[in-house]
Amino acid sequence: MDFAFTEEQELLRRSVREFAESEIGPHVMTFDESQQFPRALVAKAAAQGYYGVLFPESLGGAGLGYVEYVTVVEELSRVDGSIGISVAAHNSLCTNHIYACGNDAQRKKYVPRLASGEWIGAWSLTEPTAGSDAGGTKTTAKPAPGGGWILNGSKTFTTHGSVSDLTVVFAVTDPALARKGITAFAIETGTPGFKAGKKENKMGLRASDTAEVIMADCLLPAEAMLGARGEGFVDAMKILDGGRISIAALALGMARGAYDAALAYAKQRHQFGKPIAEFQAIQHMLAEMATRIDAASLLTYRAAWMKDNGKKTTLESSMAKLYASEIGVYVVDRALQIFGGYGYVKDFPAEKFYRDMKLCTIGEGTSEIQRLVIARELLKAV
């Protein structure tokens, strides 16, 4: 790997950090307590280009790459993971699926609206009985008598599920073909037979909208199909290679936020006549936290750099996602311990980072699934 941050990338990091600290920071707990998707803040983030990082300027995007994208997600998540995951799901899942797998007409119709933030996108793969086993999809898409498709079924744990303007949904078009019979569709909000279901009451990332989506005799035109018939599952796995990099960035950002807060607190909190940062037990915690964060950063930016250079990243994306999410859980646990009793109350940031981080070991493939992916890729190389 031959990678170093450019001056432009460093400027981007500083500008995103300034935006996050000034525009998001003062409202973090208000967003969390209300569990409301912060549309006004999202509009400001979209105006900065954060909701279209990965897409060309010709389609309304910022025309940047995965290294810049990881930087944006990391810096937003350092202040509030709810905003970080919103940007991540919108960019790397919904919009990227349309950009990577859709045809020219679909790209021209949808990407500019999504990249500008005019529309919010969702990507709906998981079902109540098909989580880690995404190939077990039960939602069906049957040919309509007059042309097009009729979809029936439900999805769960969909980021932006109740606030999206466009949702990518996966359905079985050819049941006899198992995974090779799954196809992707783009569904505009307001389509008859398509609606949001239950909005989840989550432990963490509470300002990030997560909900069911339901299809009940949902009639779609033929041009709603994304990619080739039966290629939906394969396309989804390719999209997840990029999505897992963004979850690594989400975990990395929240770990940095928790570490920064713990370091500052350790310097100003006095016990036994001196700052607790002078106690070896606290120093060892901070040293371990910082070292693991740097290791996660290297894995995450390696995967992003490879993606920008046209390399296959299935292995590297899973490694980054697995390691960053699991060290993230370690870091927020240590941060809360450094805060002591104050870490357990909502007046201080440690408890929110603690709640928010756990999703990273679950979403877009659990840690157990990442280990299977990594092992499979390693064995291919033997």
Rosetta blueprint (number, residue, H / E / L):
1 M L
2 D L
3 F L
4 A L
5 F L
6 T L
7 E H
8 E H
9 Q H
10 E H
11 L H
12 L H
13 R H
14 R H
15 S H
16 V H
17 R H
18 E H
19 F H
20 A H
21 E H
22 S H
23 E H
24 I H
25 G H
26 P H
27 H H
28 V H
29 M H
30 T H
31 F H
32 D H
33 E H
34 S H
35 Q L
36 Q L
37 F L
38 P L
39 R H
40 A H
41 L H
42 V H
43 A H
44 K H
45 A H
46 A H
47 A H
48 Q L
49 G L
50 Y H
51 Y H
52 G H
53 V L
54 L L
55 F L
56 P L
57 E H
58 S H
59 L H
60 G L
61 G L
62 A L
63 G L
64 L L
65 G L
66 Y H
67 V H
68 E H
69 Y H
70 V H
71 T H
72 V H
73 V H
74 E H
75 E H
76 L H
77 S H
78 R H
79 V H
80 D L
81 G H
82 S H
83 I H
84 G H
85 I H
86 S H
87 V H
88 A H
89 A H
90 H H
91 N H
92 S H
93 L H
94 C H
95 T H
96 N H
97 H H
98 I H
99 Y H
100 A H
101 C H
102 G L
103 N L
104 D H
105 A H
106 Q H
107 R H
108 K H
109 K H
110 Y H
111 V H
112 P H
113 R H
114 L H
115 A H
116 S L
117 G L
118 E L
119 W L
120 I L
121 G E
122 A E
123 W E
124 S E
125 L L
126 T L
127 E E
128 P L
129 T L
130 A E
131 G L
132 S L
133 D L
134 A H
135 G H
136 G H
137 T L
138 K L
139 T L
140 T E
141 A E
142 K E
143 P E
144 A L
145 P L
146 G L
147 G L
148 G L
149 W E
150 I E
151 L E
152 N E
153 G E
154 S E
155 K E
156 T E
157 F E
158 T E
159 T E
160 H L
161 G L
162 S L
163 V L
164 S L
165 D L
166 L E
167 T E
168 V E
169 V E
170 F E
171 A E
172 V E
173 T L
174 D L
175 P H
176 A H
177 L H
178 A H
179 R H
180 K H
181 G H
182 I E
183 T E
184 A E
185 F E
186 A E
187 I E
188 E E
189 T L
190 G L
191 T L
192 P L
193 G L
194 F E
195 K E
196 A E
197 G E
198 K E
199 K E
200 E L
201 N L
202 K L
203 M L
204 G L
205 L L
206 R L
207 A L
208 S L
209 D L
210 T E
211 A E
212 E E
213 V E
214 I E
215 M E
216 A E
217 D E
218 C E
219 L E
220 L E
221 P L
222 A H
223 E H
224 A H
225 M E
226 L E
227 G L
228 A L
229 R L
230 G L
231 E L
232 G H
233 F H
234 V H
235 D H
236 A H
237 M H
238 K H
239 I H
240 L H
241 D H
242 G H
243 G H
244 R H
245 I H
246 S H
247 I H
248 A H
249 A H
250 L H
251 A H
252 L H
253 G H
254 M H
255 A H
256 R H
257 G H
258 A H
259 Y H
260 D H
261 A H
262 A H
263 L H
264 A H
265 Y H
266 A H
267 K H
268 Q H
269 R L
270 H E
271 Q E
272 F L
273 G L
274 K E
275 P E
276 I H
277 A H
278 E H
279 F L
280 Q H
281 A H
282 I H
283 Q H
284 H H
285 M H
286 L H
287 A H
288 E H
289 M H
290 A H
291 T H
292 R H
293 I H
294 D H
295 A H
296 A H
297 S H
298 L H
299 L H
300 T H
301 Y H
302 R H
303 A H
304 A H
305 W H
306 M H
307 K H
308 D H
309 N L
310 G L
311 K L
312 K L
313 T L
314 T H
315 L H
316 E H
317 S H
318 S H
319 M H
320 A H
321 K H
322 L H
323 Y H
324 A H
325 S H
326 E H
327 I H
328 G H
329 V H
330 Y H
331 V H
332 V H
333 D H
334 R H
335 A H
336 L H
337 Q H
338 I H
339 F H
340 G H
341 G H
342 Y H
343 G H
344 Y H
345 V L
346 K L
347 D L
348 F L
349 P L
350 A H
351 E H
352 K H
353 F H
354 Y H
355 R H
356 D H
357 M H
358 K H
359 L H
360 C H
361 T H
362 I L
363 G L
364 E L
365 G L
366 T L
367 S H
368 E H
369 I H
370 Q H
371 R H
372 L H
373 V H
374 I H
375 A H
376 R H
377 E H
378 L H
379 L H
380 K H
381 A L
382 V L
